[in-house]
Amino acid sequence: REATERVIAALRDLKRSLMRHLLTYGPVPVGAADLVALQDTPTGPIPAHWRVVRLGEVVEKTQQVNPRRKPEAAFKYIDVSSVLRESLRIESYREYIGKDAPSRARKLVKAGDVIFATVRPYLKRIAVVPPDLDNEICSTAFCVIRADARYANELFLFYAVTDDKFVARVTEHQRGSSYPAVTDRDVLNEMIPLPSLTEQKEIAHILQTVDRKIEAEENRKQALEALFKTLLHNLMTAKIRVPRTMVEGFADHESG
């Protein structure tokens, strides 16, 4: 388990380094970074042939709905607690019928949308909506970011808005002490670097490959934890006994 945790930590460090490199120099080998002509921008240095745009310029308008207008219709609801900041994934949701809908259940989401929690944005509760939650509903505590396919790749936007520098800039607009939050406008007015669509897809593919490896290692860790708990229970209830030779070996080691 400890070895798996070390692998996960190393992969997360790798992803952070890759994001810094890819969003500064583009999808080029590390050894070729010095050959990339850069420009200074409000988001930091980026390749000279990239643009800097407001996030709102490259997304589609989303809509709000009122599920209470269909009292018996069932729907899946994503609230802020549904998103785990460690994995940046939607790990759970609740099911309601329209008449029992929470007051914040208003924003319609589609598969591929990026949801960005506007409450305490520094906590980075950001995720991509998976296919099984297509046309479901999320809380108004999210800004729904839907890529305009003419300009932006949905996965590239996900990585762009999870970048620490982007989150820090959004957080500067935070208001309130007991319930600190930003608005959708604050998120959509923030600037992002914008490569060509081809480069966006390359960058997204590289980072997604690392994410898939992290997910595989996290699943391995969960399996090992489940195995450990099962073995411990079986040992404590004497369903499995430690071989006498092993016990004697430990005793000899301690006495030595």
Salt bridges, closest charged atoms under 4 A:
GLU5 OE2 - LYS221 NZ 3.64
ASP13 OD1 - ARG16 NH2 2.26
GLU57 OE2 - ARG54 NE 3.78
GLU72 OE2 - LYS99 NZ 3.81
GLU91 OE2 - ARG89 NE 3.33
ASP113 OD2 - ARG146 NH2 2.80
ASP148 OD2 - ARG150 NH2 2.77
ASP164 OD1 - LYS124 NZ 2.94
ASP184 OD2 - LYS107 NZ 2.50
ASP186 OD2 - ARG175 NH1 2.72
GLU190 OE2 - ARG169 NE 2.94
GLU190 OE1 - HIS173 NE2 3.97
GLU199 OE2 - HIS49 NE2 3.06
ASP211 OD1 - LYS15 NZ 2.92
GLU217 OE2 - LYS213 NZ 3.06
GLU218 OE2 - ARG12 NH2 2.38
GLU218 OE1 - ARG89 NH2 3.29
